[in-house]
Amino acid sequence: MSNILVVDDDHALHESIGATLASQGHLLLHARDGAQGMARLAQERVDLVLTDFDMPGMDGVDFLKQLRRDHPDLKCIMMTAPQTPEAVVGALREHVCDFLSKPFTQEELTEAVSATLAACPSAEIEVVSARPEWIELKVPCDLGAVAPLEKALAELGAGLTEEARDAITLAFREMLNNAIEHGGELDPTKRVEVTYVRLERAVICWIEDPGKGFDVKQQEHAAVNNPGDDPLRHALVREEQGLRAGGFGILLTKQMVDEMLYNERGNKLVFVKYVG
């Protein structure tokens, strides 16, 4: 059983979260603002904090800053309203484990809580720049860090069309997965460097992995290199090489974005999605 502290000024949300998580055996603690949250943390053992961003007194990011001084390793999930990129970048700096965008479902809540209680690789992300229009990160080569970052990127896409936002997050997920798995060899001591830039008419992403690089054209296990008359050849190659199912990342990304380019070494790529 885990002790979970919910910090939010919405009484109905407290009841909803409490009913969902208590049914799974968790003990729920409640606070209506950051000050009460800090007081509960001083009195109780807490395994996980769910905090809202928009609260009276101190907002969720300020609460996290205070929390980190006394509880540097405590796992936290930030609950955000739509179109609050400032909450996302602030929460990344304070090493949150995951994001829940309101309104969220019971399934989304339970999945985020279960994953966070099990592990929190996103807490190891180093934030180099945290402006909503210019994000720079150093991400551990752990696939568990991808989903929280994908959610964060979706929040940073506030104001974009749904098509553009979905395309960017899909491309980002596929290319970050490749960088972590192939370039970083799933070694969490290694880092993938990520830059996200939001311009008036375009979104640009750079992803650089610590690997030796590769030649895209020589990757027979990637769907992007399938011949026109054999669109699934890569699947057979992957099976012969003992690789997991997949291999569509580069092909999907090329279809989702407007421009994509690898450097000569093959360990750094940039993609562009025009939005204006």
N, C-alpha and C positions, 0 to 999 in steps of 0.2 A: 504493500500500500504506500502511495506517495502523498505527501502533503503539498497541495497546490494552492497558491495565493492568487486570487483574482483582484486586480486593482482597476476599478472602473466606477463611474458615477451613475451608471445605468442599472437600476434595480432589476429590471426585467431581464437584462443580459446576465446578471449574476444568477438569477433563478434558472435560466436556461442552461448556462454552463454548468452550474451546480448539479442539476438533474442529470445531465449527460455524463459527467465525469464521476459523480457519486455512484451511479449505477455500475461503473466499472471498478469500484472498490477504492477510489481515491478519496482522501479527506480534503474537503474544501475549506479554505480560509478566505475571508472577504475584507476588502477595504474600499472606501468610496473615493479616495484621492491618494496622492503620493505621500502626504504626511502620515495618514493612517497606515499606508502600506509599509513605510519605514518603521513605524511603531510595531506592527505585527511581526516584521522581520527580526526586530530586537527581542521579541518575546517567544517566538515559535521557531521550531525547525521547519524549514521550507525546502522542498526539492525542486520546485518549478514555479516561476512567476508568469502569469498572463497579465499584461498591462495594456490599457488603452493609451492612445496618444493624446486625445483631446479630453482633458480633465480640468476641473477648477484648481486654482492654486498653481501648482507646477504641472507642466505637461508630461507626457510619458517619457520623452527623452531626458528631461531634467530629472525625473524620478530615477531613470536608469543610471544617470551619472552619479547620483547620491548612493544608489544601491551598490555600484561597483566599488566605491571606496571601502565599504565594510564587507562586501560579499563578492569578491572579484570573480569567483568561479561559479556563481549561481546561474542556473539555466533560466533563460527568459524567452518569452514569445511576445512580440509586439502585435497588438490588434489595431488596425488602421481603418479609417474611413476612406472611401474612394478619393483619388486625387489629392493625396497628402505626401508628395515626394520628400518634403522636409522631414517627415517622420521616418521614412525609410533610410535616408542617408544618416540621420542622427542615430537610429537604432543600429545600423551597421557599425558605426564607430564604437558603440557600446557593446558589441559582440553578442547580439541576440542570436538565438538559435533558429528562429523561424518567424514568418509573418502570417497573420490571418487578416484578410481583407473583409471588412463588414459589408453586407451580411454574409456570414459563413454558415455552412451546413454542419449538422452533427457529425457527419462523416469527415469533413475537413478538420473539425476540431479534434476529434479522437485520433485521426491520423497524425496531425501535427504534434499532439501531446505524446503519443506513443513513440514517435520517432525521436522527439527531443529527449524524452526520459532515457531512451536507449543510447543515444549518442548526440553530439553537437559539434560536428566538424566545422560548421560555419563560424563558430566562435573563434576559430583560429585564423580567420580572414584578417589580413592586415589592410587597413584603409589608408591609402596614400593621399587621395583627394576625395572629398565628399561634398561637392557641390552638385545639386540635382542635374545640372547641365554638363558636368564633367566629373565622372567617377573613375577613380583608379584604384584597383585592388590587387592584392597578391593572395591567391586562393590556394589552399592546400590541395594536393592531388588525392582527394578523397571524393568519390562520386556522391557521397551524402551531402556535400556542400552545394551541389548543383540546384536542387529543388528550391531551397530558400532564396538563392540568388535569382532564379527564374521568377519567383513571386515578386522579389524586389524590383526586378527590371520591368515587370508588368505595371507596378505602381509608378515607376518613373516615366512610363509612357502615357501619363495623364494628358489628355488633350489630343492624342493621336486617334485616328480612326481605329476601329476594332481590327480591321484587316491588317493595318500597318503594325499595330501593337502585337498581334498574334504572330505575324511573320518575324518580327524582330526577336521575340522571346523564343520562338521555335529554333531559329537560326542560332541564337546564342546558346541554347541548351545543347544542340547537337554538336556545335563546334567546341564548347567547353568540355563536354563528355569526351570527345576525341582527344583533346589536349591532355586531359587528366589521365585517361586510360592508356593512350599510346605514347604521348610525349613524356608524361610524368610517371608512367608505369605503376600507377596506383600507389605511389610512395608518398604518404602524407607529410614527410619531411621536405618534399620538394614543393615548389610553388609555380602556379600558372599566373602570369601577369595579364590583367584584364583592364581595358580602358573603354569607357562608354561616353560618347560625346553627343549631346543633343543640340543640333543647330536649328535655325529657323526652318530650313527646307530639307533637312536630312538628319538621320541618325547614323553614326559611325561607330563600329566596334572593332577594337584590336584585341587579339588573343595571342599571347606568346607562351609557348611551353618550354620546359627545360631540356627537352630531348634533342637528339642529334639531327632531327628533321627527316624529311622523306620527299620523294618525287611522286606527286599525285598521280601522274600518268602510269607509274609502275605498280600501283596498288590494285592488283587483280581481284582482291577481296572486297573492293569498294564498288557499289552499284554505279557510280559515275563513269566507270570504265567499261561497263557492259557493252558488247556490240549490239547494234540495232536489231539484229535478228535473234538475239539471245538475252532478253532483259533480266533474266534471273541467273546468269552464269556465275555471278559473284557468290551466290548462296552455296553452290557446289564447292567453289574454291574455299570458302570459309569452313565448310564441313570437313573438307580434306585437311585443312590446317588446324582443325580443332578449335576454331574461333566461335564465339557466341553468335547467335543469330543477329542480324542487323546489317550494317554496311551501307545504309542509305543516307547517312548524315550529310556528306558533302553534296550528294545529288539533291537532297531536300533543301539544303541551304541555298544552293544555286537557284532553285526555283522560287524561294521565298524572298530573296533580296535582289537588288538591282545591279550591284557590282560586288565582286569578290575576288581577292587576289592573295596568293601566298608569296612570301619572300623567297629568295634563291635557295636558301637552306631548307625551307619547308617546315620551319618550326614556328612561324609567325604568319598570321593572316589578318586581313582587314576586310570587313564587308560594310556595304552602304545600303541603306534603305531611304529612298527619297519620300518625303512626307508633305511637301508643299506644292 
